[in-house]
Amino acid sequence: MNPYNVTGPTAAEVAQVESIVSQRMKGSFLWMVVGLLTTIGVGVAALANPNWLRFAYENFNIILLVELGVVFLFSARAYTANVMTLKRHVLSLQCIEWSYIDTYILAI
């Protein structure tokens, strides 16, 4: 007998919560894989191009500050933005004109 007259969640409620959590976890892992693949791609490109390594070595502090800024921006936006806005942020970072950056690095 339940002296507090409290019932647990129904099977349908549990299934709905499990479905939502499963979708969120799949999305999180997908974005982590995309981030790791991007990191691998940039690492391979930097190893193939010595100018990129020199640029990264000489401007480490600036790169670190920009990276932290992006992390804090995305963390703050994650609570207020919808999913499409966050996807646009990520895709806009991936569509940077890399040839322009490579030309800038060669000019240094």
Beta strands, then each sheet from edge to edge (+ up, - down):
end
